[in-house]
Amino acid sequence: MSALFNNYARRPISIVEGNGTVVKDSSGKSYLDFTSGIAVCCLGHSHPALVNTIKEQSEKIWHTSNLFESPGQEALAASLVKDNHLSYALFCNSGAEANEAAIKLARKHTGKSHIITFKNSFHGRTFGAMSATGQEKIHKGFGPLVDKFTYLPFNDVEALNNAVDDSVGAIMLEIIQGEGGVNSVTEEFADAINKICQERNVLLIVDEVQTGIGRTGTRFAFEQTSLKPNIVSMAKGLGGGFPIAGILATSELYDTFGPGSHGTTFGGNPLGVAVAQTVIDIVFQQSFLDEVVEKSTYFVEKLENTLPSDQFTIRGKGLMLGIDCGKDVAPFVAKAEEKGLLLVAAGPQVLRLLPPLTVSKEEIDQAVAILEEVLLSTVLA
């Protein structure tokens, strides 16, 4: 009997080794990993540059404290705010922590606790982040949540206009709802959010925990929209598999987080910062991002040419794609795993495809062949 809590619906395989897009379980079976640890291993498994960075930094110093200056944090922050409208960074350890910091910063800066979020969103499982999440199943059983969150239909301009009043301090959203079904913000909705934020002095928080760090083909997904967030949360791909997260914010919020206002023991530790800097140095190269876009176009075309459009809908951006199957996808996930392809669902009816950004076209071809066999055999059965 396991000594672990049963809070994860674990699959009955143990992944013990990985290289690039391929992982092996404890029995020696190989799989194409199109989960990437849920959009975490952006450079694949055991990337040589990351392995070397961890080795080199581990021989210097692992941890000090945020009581002391950190040249590594300073350099990483500068890399993340270069060539965009954001000015300052704060580092922590996970996406939920980043969203907690974003919520705290927005409430403290505006003096208002009312925040608009959206149905089917996902922002984490700590109390503030869970309360921001527009999914009842995430809330169930935990008693009173952090109050003053209003959940609106995603991409509904009329509902948004009707809901925002003088009590609202911030709007918080994902550019693409990952857990909620790979739903992308529309251009019309983005424009409506911009107008409201500007006219009513409302802050905009964009949750880039899953979409950020090259996942959608740009450094951050908001760069493909008209949105200009005041606060951006990030995690997952930032460390390429090593735990690190953070927020970025515009200059007018700088004084809001003064000494003692927020903190974390392990946030921005030297190991995490060193790895994240290596990730950024690779992923933020325009040639690398261009390859993500090229591979995304190739992947989508292969899927659309393989799967009948009256049965399946392909959506998403970059290498954050979804296949809406119109039915429960849990059996598809299990069958794909049997055939050597690891997938993750996005809600009950959508398969989420999150390969490493370094995936090859040959590996995409292999994945599509497995998806064709798994999905079409079920449709035709």
C-alpha positions in Angstrom: 0.0 0.0 0.0 1.3 3.4 -1.0 2.2 6.0 1.7 1.1 8.7 -0.7 -2.2 10.6 -0.7 -4.5 9.5 -3.5 -5.1 13.1 -4.9 -3.7 12.2 -8.4 -5.5 9.8 -10.7 -2.2 8.2 -11.6 -1.7 6.1 -14.7 -0.2 2.6 -14.0 3.2 3.4 -15.6 6.4 4.9 -14.1 8.5 7.1 -16.4 12.1 6.6 -15.4 14.1 7.9 -18.4 13.8 10.5 -21.1 15.7 12.0 -24.0 14.2 14.6 -26.3 10.6 13.7 -27.1 11.1 10.0 -26.1 10.6 8.6 -22.6 10.9 5.1 -21.2 8.9 3.4 -18.4 10.3 1.1 -15.7 9.6 -1.9 -18.0 11.7 -0.5 -20.8 8.8 0.5 -23.1 9.3 3.7 -25.1 6.7 6.5 -25.7 6.5 9.7 -27.6 5.8 12.2 -24.9 3.2 14.7 -26.2 2.5 15.9 -22.7 5.9 17.4 -21.9 5.0 17.2 -18.2 1.9 19.4 -19.2 3.8 22.0 -21.2 6.8 22.0 -18.9 9.6 20.3 -20.7 9.8 22.8 -23.5 13.2 21.7 -24.6 12.4 18.0 -24.2 14.0 15.7 -21.7 17.6 15.8 -20.7 18.5 18.7 -23.0 22.3 18.9 -23.0 22.4 22.7 -22.3 20.1 22.3 -19.3 22.0 19.3 -17.9 25.2 21.3 -18.2 23.7 24.3 -16.6 22.4 22.4 -13.6 25.7 20.6 -13.2 27.8 23.8 -13.3 25.5 25.8 -11.0 25.2 22.9 -8.5 28.9 23.0 -8.0 28.7 26.7 -7.1 25.7 27.4 -4.9 22.2 26.1 -4.7 20.4 28.4 -2.4 21.0 31.6 -0.5 18.1 33.8 0.5 16.2 36.7 -1.0 17.6 38.7 1.8 20.7 39.1 -0.4 21.2 40.5 -3.9 20.9 38.1 -6.8 22.7 38.9 -10.0 21.1 35.8 -11.6 17.6 37.1 -10.9 18.6 40.5 -12.2 19.8 39.0 -15.5 16.8 36.7 -15.9 14.4 39.6 -15.2 16.1 41.8 -17.8 15.8 39.0 -20.4 12.1 38.5 -19.7 11.2 42.2 -20.0 13.4 43.0 -23.0 11.6 44.3 -26.0 8.1 44.4 -24.4 6.1 46.8 -22.3 6.7 45.1 -19.0 9.3 46.4 -16.6 9.8 44.2 -13.4 9.8 40.6 -12.3 9.3 38.6 -9.2 10.2 34.9 -9.0 8.5 32.1 -7.2 8.2 28.3 -7.6 4.9 27.3 -9.4 2.1 28.6 -11.5 -0.3 28.7 -8.6 2.2 30.8 -6.6 2.6 33.1 -9.5 -1.1 33.6 -9.8 -1.4 34.2 -6.0 1.2 36.9 -6.4 -0.6 38.4 -9.3 -3.9 38.5 -7.4 -2.2 40.1 -4.4 -0.5 42.7 -6.5 -3.7 43.7 -8.3 -5.7 43.9 -5.1 -3.1 45.9 -3.2 -2.4 48.3 -6.1 -6.1 49.1 -6.9 -7.4 48.8 -3.4 -10.2 46.7 -4.9 -10.8 43.0 -4.3 -13.3 42.3 -7.1 -11.7 40.4 -10.0 -13.4 39.2 -13.2 -12.3 35.7 -14.4 -13.9 33.3 -16.8 -15.8 30.0 -16.9 -13.6 27.0 -17.7 -10.5 28.9 -16.7 -7.8 27.3 -14.6 -5.4 29.3 -12.4 -4.2 26.8 -9.8 -5.3 24.9 -6.7 -4.1 27.1 -3.8 -7.0 29.1 -2.2 -6.6 32.4 -4.2 -5.8 30.7 -7.5 -8.5 28.1 -6.9 -11.0 30.9 -6.2 -10.0 32.6 -9.4 -10.6 29.4 -11.4 -14.0 29.3 -13.1 -14.7 25.5 -12.5 -17.0 24.2 -9.9 -15.3 20.9 -9.7 -12.1 22.6 -8.5 -14.0 24.4 -5.7 -16.1 21.5 -4.5 -15.6 20.4 -0.9 -13.2 23.1 0.3 -15.7 25.4 2.0 -15.8 29.2 1.6 -13.4 30.5 -1.1 -11.6 33.8 -1.4 -14.5 36.1 -2.3 -15.1 38.8 -4.9 -14.4 36.7 -8.0 -17.0 36.8 -10.8 -16.9 34.1 -13.5 -18.1 35.2 -16.9 -18.6 33.2 -20.1 -15.4 33.3 -22.1 -15.4 35.5 -25.2 -18.8 37.0 -24.4 -18.4 40.8 -24.9 -21.9 41.6 -23.8 -21.5 39.7 -20.5 -18.2 41.5 -19.8 -19.6 44.9 -20.5 -22.6 44.3 -18.2 -20.4 42.9 -15.4 -17.7 45.5 -15.1 -18.5 48.4 -12.7 -16.5 50.6 -10.3 -16.0 47.7 -7.9 -13.8 45.8 -10.4 -10.0 46.1 -9.9 -8.8 43.6 -12.4 -9.7 41.2 -15.2 -7.8 37.9 -15.3 -7.7 35.4 -18.2 -5.7 32.9 -20.1 -5.0 33.6 -23.8 -5.8 30.0 -24.4 -7.7 28.1 -21.8 -5.6 24.9 -21.3 -7.4 22.8 -18.8 -10.7 24.3 -20.0 -10.6 22.8 -23.5 -7.9 24.7 -25.5 -10.2 27.7 -26.1 -8.5 30.8 -27.6 -9.5 34.4 -26.8 -11.1 36.0 -29.9 -9.9 39.3 -31.4 -13.2 40.9 -30.6 -13.0 39.9 -27.0 -9.4 41.1 -26.6 -10.4 44.5 -28.0 -13.3 44.7 -25.6 -11.1 43.9 -22.7 -8.6 46.6 -23.8 -11.3 49.2 -24.0 -12.7 48.4 -20.6 -9.3 48.4 -18.9 -8.4 51.7 -20.5 -11.7 53.5 -19.9 -12.4 52.2 -16.4 -8.9 52.0 -15.1 -9.0 48.2 -14.6 -5.8 46.1 -14.4 -5.3 43.2 -16.8 -3.7 40.0 -15.5 -2.8 37.5 -18.2 -2.1 33.9 -17.0 0.7 32.6 -19.2 1.6 29.7 -17.0 0.9 27.2 -19.8 1.0 29.4 -22.9 4.2 31.3 -22.2 7.8 30.7 -23.0 7.4 29.9 -26.7 4.6 27.4 -26.4 2.3 29.2 -28.9 5.1 30.4 -31.3 5.9 33.7 -29.6 7.6 34.5 -26.3 4.2 35.0 -24.7 0.8 34.3 -26.2 -0.5 37.8 -25.5 2.0 39.1 -28.1 -0.3 37.6 -30.8 -3.3 39.7 -29.5 -4.0 43.3 -28.9 -3.9 42.8 -25.2 -1.4 44.7 -23.1 -1.4 43.1 -19.6 -0.3 45.0 -16.5 0.6 41.6 -14.9 1.7 38.4 -16.5 2.1 35.1 -14.6 4.5 32.4 -15.9 5.8 29.0 -14.9 5.9 25.6 -16.5 8.2 26.1 -19.5 10.2 28.8 -17.8 12.5 26.2 -16.2 12.2 23.5 -18.9 11.4 21.0 -16.1 13.1 22.7 -13.1 10.6 24.3 -10.7 10.6 28.1 -11.2 7.8 30.6 -11.9 7.2 34.3 -11.6 5.2 37.4 -12.6 6.1 40.3 -14.8 4.5 43.7 -14.3 4.4 47.2 -15.7 6.3 50.1 -14.2 3.4 51.7 -12.4 3.1 48.6 -10.1 6.7 48.8 -8.9 6.0 50.6 -5.6 3.1 48.4 -4.7 5.3 45.4 -3.8 7.7 47.1 -1.4 9.8 45.3 1.2 7.7 42.9 3.3 4.7 42.9 1.0 5.3 39.5 -0.6 8.0 36.8 -0.5 9.0 33.2 -0.9 11.9 31.2 0.5 12.8 29.3 -2.6 11.7 31.6 -5.3 14.4 32.6 -7.7 17.0 30.3 -6.1 20.3 30.1 -8.0 19.6 26.7 -9.5 16.2 27.6 -10.9 17.4 31.0 -12.2 20.4 29.5 -14.0 18.3 26.9 -15.7 15.6 29.4 -16.7 18.2 31.8 -18.1 19.4 28.9 -20.3 15.9 28.1 -21.4 15.2 31.8 -22.3 18.5 32.1 -24.2 17.4 29.2 -26.4 13.6 29.7 -26.7 13.5 33.4 -27.2 15.7 33.3 -30.3 13.5 34.3 -33.3 14.8 31.4 -35.3 13.6 29.0 -32.6 10.2 30.6 -32.4 9.9 30.5 -36.2 10.5 26.8 -36.1 7.7 26.3 -33.5 5.3 28.1 -35.9 6.5 26.1 -38.8 6.1 22.8 -36.9 2.6 23.9 -35.7 1.5 24.6 -39.2 2.8 21.2 -40.3 1.1 19.4 -37.4 -2.3 21.1 -37.9 -2.3 20.3 -41.6 -1.4 16.7 -41.0 -4.2 16.4 -38.4 -6.8 18.2 -40.6 -5.9 16.0 -43.6 -6.1 12.9 -41.4 -9.2 13.4 -39.2 -12.6 14.1 -40.7 -13.8 17.6 -39.9 -17.4 16.5 -39.2 -16.0 14.3 -36.4 -13.1 16.3 -35.0 -12.2 20.0 -34.6 -8.5 21.1 -34.3 -7.8 24.3 -32.3 -5.1 26.1 -30.5 -1.8 27.8 -31.5 1.8 26.8 -31.8 2.5 23.5 -30.1 -0.5 23.9 -27.7 -3.2 22.1 -29.8 -6.5 20.5 -29.0 -8.6 17.9 -30.8 -12.3 18.2 -29.9 -13.6 14.7 -30.3 -17.2 15.4 -29.3 -17.1 12.6 -26.8 -15.2 11.3 -23.7 -11.5 11.2 -24.6 -10.4 9.1 -21.6 -10.5 5.9 -23.7 -8.5 7.6 -26.4 -5.8 8.6 -24.0 -5.5 5.1 -22.7 -5.4 3.5 -26.2 -2.8 6.0 -27.4 -0.6 5.2 -24.4 -0.8 1.5 -25.2 0.5 2.3 -28.7 3.3 4.5 -27.4 1.9 8.0 -27.4 1.4 10.0 -24.2 -1.4 12.5 -24.2 -3.4 14.5 -21.7 -7.0 15.6 -21.8 -8.3 19.2 -21.7 -11.7 18.8 -20.2 -13.8 15.7 -20.9 -14.0 15.9 -24.8 -10.7 17.4 -25.9 -7.3 15.8 -26.4 -4.4 18.2 -25.7 -1.2 18.0 -27.7 1.8 19.5 -25.9 5.0 18.0 -27.4 8.4 19.5 -26.6 9.1 22.6 -28.7 12.0 20.6 -30.0 9.8 17.9 -31.5 10.8 16.8 -35.0 8.4 16.5 -38.0 9.2 12.8 -38.1 7.9 12.5 -34.5 4.8 14.5 -35.4 4.2 12.1 -38.2 4.5 9.1 -35.8 2.1 10.8 -33.4 -0.4 11.5 -36.1 -0.3 7.9 -37.3 -1.1 6.7 -33.8 -3.9 9.3 -33.4 -5.4 8.2 -36.7 -5.4 4.6 -35.6 -6.8 5.3 -32.2 -9.4 7.9 -33.2 -10.6 6.6 -36.5 -10.8 2.9 -35.4 -13.2 4.1 -32.6 -15.3 6.2 -35.0 -15.6 3.4 -37.6 -16.2 0.7 -35.0 
